[in-house]
Amino acid sequence: MTLTKLTEKNIVCLSGKKICCVEKSVSYLREFCEKYNVLEQISCIVDTNQRNLGEFIFLGKPIKVLSMSFLLKMDFKQTAIVITSDYLREAYEKISSVLEANVPDMTIYYFANQETEYEDYYREKYADAPLENMIVFRSGPHAASYVKGMDFADNARALFEYALQKRLNDIYELVWLVKYPEEYERYEAVKNVRFLSFDWSVSEKQSERDAYYRVLCLAKYLFFTDAYGFARNCRKDQVRVQLWHGCGFKTRVNFVRCEKRYEYTTVISDLYADIHADIYGLRKDQVLVTGYAKQDWLFHPKEADIEKLHIPKGNKYIFWLPTFRSTERKLEQLNEYEIKSETGLPIVNTYEKTEYLNEILKKENIFLLIKLHPFQEREAVHCENCTNMILLENDELTEHDIPINRLLGWADALISDYSSAAVDYMLLDRPQAFMLEDVEEYEKSRGFVFENIREWLPGKEIFTFQNICEFVKEIAAGQDLTADKRRMLKRKMHCFDDDHNCQRILEALQIS
């Protein structure tokens, strides 16, 4: 069995045949059809991702997505297999594991989209060049799901700031891949720091492509939070580290083995080392128990952040971080389900309830700060007339350059549901509460990494509006009724409770 790239010269091999594509990628399929006009030949797609199975409409044509085992039923005299995926070598291995014993002399083709064509060229160009003292940083989801601010945030940013603090840029060039490099002019005068656009991977300007791929091909280390596909073809001597968002309660939506997609990931404890090795398909030696970089921010809140956001002075601040549910933006793969209520909030779901809760907050001079998820639509949430309920939007925090974990250092208490921020917040040893009115529905929709999830939630359980009012009054009175449970869980869920996680990450990778 051989793997062959499709070109203008050998595309004739597909003439008169049906085409079975491997892995559903609408962008790949679109480029494939535009370049070779093969839409009518595509008979089906096979994929290992269960969430992709079924039928969908592509350019007006219904196409079935089937499991990989369907390959065994094909007539290969009439059908050609074409890989349409970023991870073409992984796809080839999956095909081989299914077919090689049955069709050992078969040719498997792969379609190289524009980005793959460019990267193949630069990888060959730099194949024998020594790696340079460069460290690449990237945060946020895939470029197609860009949300302002998420491309310079989270664990990657916390580690970058620590690297600057320790003058690592005296030794390494620190390079960020963001959407709009011009937004980071404030770093222009900082030694050995550069910002490039991840969109330059397919730029029409050769100078931009040259700059992007030189860094991608020659950096010694690549740190990223979430998106890792851009680093799929790294050399064996390059080290890729998935810093991820957090160790939380939610399980992974779909299982894909990441053992070959990056060398290491970081977690906060031995408990989560086992969990992440399982749900991300990693070897145990790939999981570094260091704590998360952004947890260091919790211990260093800045008073200026409160002033920038014009948050009034209060006796106490309670932060509420509702978990993302749905959005009108084109992020269907991230949607779970929509909260349907007058206010767009769970439990506090009518205007009457927001007014009642606001009166309690006013009486105690407490402010409830509702931090929306970056993907959440502001227009879906309504509490405009409540003086002591303040919405904090992602764009607002981005404008003032305030990471949420640094802001959480000001919180006297936290209300969450299933967000990993609640696990981070345990390090401050302050009261928490959890909105659980949809816990059964959420378990069916997304699922949790723990059985009996309620046993793992380090705070008060909120099922009713009365419960949330009780929690506010408890905070006003200085009561911490779930402290014992929280501290017991903290010992299980965290190995560290200091602000030295960034230091541990660099030491684990022997970067000094």
VEXLODO-890174 format. One record per residue (C-alpha): residue in one letter; x, z, y negated. Coordinates in steps of 0.2 Angstrom, whole numbers, plus 5000, padded with zeros to 4 digits. Layout:
BEGIN
aXZY ...
% end
This chain:
BEGIN
m500050005000 t500749954983 l500349994965 t500349844953 k500049824935 l498749694930 t499449564918 e498949394912 k499849314926 n499149404941 i497349434935 v496949274944 c497149384960 l495449464955 s494549294953 g493049284964 k493049464969 k492049614965 i493049754956 c492949934960 c493650044946 v494450204950 e493950354937 k492650334924 s493350314907 v492250224895 s493650184883 y494750114897 l493250004904 r492949934886 e494749884884 f494749814902 c493249704899 e493749654882 k495449594888 y494949514904 n493049474903 v492749564920 l491149654916 e490049554928 q491349584942 i491349774941 s490249824955 c490550014955 i491750154950 v492350294961 d492850464954 t493350634960 n492450724946 q490750774952 r490050784934 n490350594933 l489450544948 g487750444946 e487250294936 f487650254918 i487350104907 f488950014901 l488749874889 g487049844895 k487449844913 p487049984925 i488550044935 k488550174949 v489950304950 l490250364968 s491350484977 m493050424982 s492450425000 f491450274996 l493150174997 l493050185016 k491450085016 m492149935006 d492549765011 f494249735004 k494149545007 q492849544994 t493249684983 a494849734973 i495249914967 v495849934949 i496350104942 t495650134925 s496350304920 d497750384910 y498250474926 l498550314936 r499850384947 e498750534952 a497350414955 y498450304966 e498950454976 k497050494979 i496750324984 s498150324996 s497650485004 v495950405008 l496450235013 e498250215018 a497950245036 n496550115036 v497249985024 p499150015023 d499649845016 m498349835002 t498749804984 i498049924971 y498049864953 y498049964937 f497449924920 a498649974906 n497650004890 q498549984873 e499250164873 t499850144890 e500749984886 y501550054871 e502150214881 d502850114895 y503950014883 y504550174874 r504850274891 e505850134897 k506850124881 y507250304881 a507450324900 d509350364899 a509450444883 p509750634883 l508450754877 e508550824860 n508250994852 m506450954848 i504951064851 v503250974850 f501651074846 r499851014847 s498151104847 g496351064849 p495450944861 h495650764865 a495850654849 a494050584852 s493350754850 y494250794834 v493650934823 k494450974806 g495651124808 m495751134826 d497251024827 f498351154818 a497651314826 d497551434840 n498951484852 a500051334847 r500051384829 a500351564832 l501951524842 f502451394829 e502351524815 y503351654826 a504651514829 l504851494810 q504951684807 k506351694820 r507151544812 l507051444828 n507051284816 d508951314813 i509151254831 y507651154835 e506651024826 l504851084826 v503650934827 w501750944825 l500550814831 v498950824820 k497650704814 y498150694796 p500050734793 e499750724774 e498750884774 y500250984778 e501350944763 r501651134761 y502851124775 e503850974768 a505251084761 v505451184777 k506951144787 n506751044803 v504851044802 r503850874804 f502050834805 l501550664814 s499850594818 f499350584836 d498450424831 w500150344829 s500150324848 v499150164845 s499650124827 e499849944821 k501350004811 q502949994822 s503750124811 e502350254815 r502450214834 d504350224834 a504250404826 y502850464838 y503550404854 r505350454850 v504750634848 l503650614864 c505050544874 l506450654869 a505750824865 k506450964877 y504851064875 l502951024872 f501751164869 f499851124868 t498251214867 d496951114877 a497250924876 y498750884888 g498450694892 f499550644878 a501050714888 r500550644905 n502050534907 c503450654902 r505150654911 k505550784924 d506750874912 q505450894899 v504451054899 r502651054895 v501751224892 q499851234892 l499451384880 w497551364882 h496251454872 g495951614880 c495651714896 g493851744896 f492251754907 k491751574908 t492351464923 r493051284921 v491651154920 n492551034932 f493951054944 v495450944942 r497150994948 c498351024934 e499951064945 k500750894940 r500050894922 y501051024915 e502451144921 y501851314914 t500351394907 t500151574899 v498951714903 i498751894898 s498851984915 d499051964934 l497251964936 y497051804926 a498651734933 d497651724950 i496051664941 h496951524931 a497951464946 d496351444956 i495251364943 y496651244936 g497451204952 l499151274949 r500551354959 k500751544955 d502551514949 q501751404935 v500751544927 l501751654915 v501051824912 t501551844894 g499951884884 y499251744872 a500251704856 k498651714845 q498351894850 d499851944840 w498851904824 l497552034828 f498752174824 h499152094807 p497552064796 k497752014778 e496752084765 a496951924755 d495851834769 i494351944765 e494551904746 k494751714749 l493051714759 h492251824745 i491651944757 p490852094748 k491552274750 g490652364764 n490852524774 k491052424789 y491152244796 i490352184812 f490852014818 w489751904829 l490451764838 p489051664847 t489751554861 f489551364858 r487951294865 s487651114859 t487950994844 e487350834836 r489050774836 k489650654850 l490350784861 e489150774876 q490450834888 l490551004879 n488651034878 e487851164888 y486151194882 e485251224865 i484651384858 k482951344852 s482351474839 e481851484821 t483551554816 g484651454828 l485251624835 p484951714851 i483851874851 v483851874832 n482751724834 t481451744820 y481551754801 e480551924802 k481951994813 t483351934802 e482452024787 y482252184797 l484052184803 n484652144786 e483752294779 i484652404792 l486352324787 k485952354768 k485552534771 e487152574780 n488152454768 i488752354784 f489052164784 l488752064799 l489951914799 i489351774810 k490751654814 l490051494821 h491051404834 p492051254827 f490851134837 q489251214831 e488151134817 r487951244802 e486251164799 a485551244815 v485851424810 h484651504797 c484951674788 e485151614770 n484151754762 c484951894771 t486251984759 n487152074772 m487251934785 i488651804781 l488951644790 l490751594792 e491051414795 n492551324803 d492751214788 e492851374777 l494151454787 t495151294788 e495051274769 h495751444766 d496951434781 i496351584790 p496551594809 i495051684817 n496051814827 r496951864810 l495251894803 l494551984818 g495852124814 w494652174800 a493152194812 d492552374815 a491552304830 l491252134838 i489652054845 s489951914857 d489251844873 y490451754885 s491851714873 s493651744877 a493851814859 a492951974866 v494451984879 d495651974865 y494752094854 m494952234868 l496752254862 l496152334846 d495152464856 r493552454845 p491652444850 q490952284857 a489252224862 f488652074872 m487151964870 l486451934888 e484751874886 d485251714894 v486551774906 e485651704922 e485351534914 y487151534908 e487751574925 k486751424932 s487351304918 r489151354916 g489551494928 f490851644927 v492551684934 f491951854939 e490551894951 n489352024945 i489851974927 r488952124919 e490252244927 w491652154918 l490952154900 p491852294890 g490352344879 k488552374876 e487352254884 i486052174872 f484452104879 t483252144866 f483152144847 q482952334848 n484652334857 i485552254843 c484852364830 e485352514840 f487152444841 v487252424822 k486652604819 e487952664832 i489352584822 a488652654806 a488752824814 g490452804821 q489852804839 d490852714853 l489752734868 t490652614880 a492452664876 d492752724894 k492152564902 r493152454889 r494752554892 m494552544911 l494352354910 k495752334898 r496952404910 k496352274923 m496252124911 h497752154900 c499652184904 f500152204886 d499352284871 d500652244857 d501152104845 h502552034855 n501751904865 c502551754856 q504251834860 r503851854878 i503351664879 l504951604872 e505951724883 a505051674898 l505551494895 q507351544889 i507151474872 s508151574860 
% end
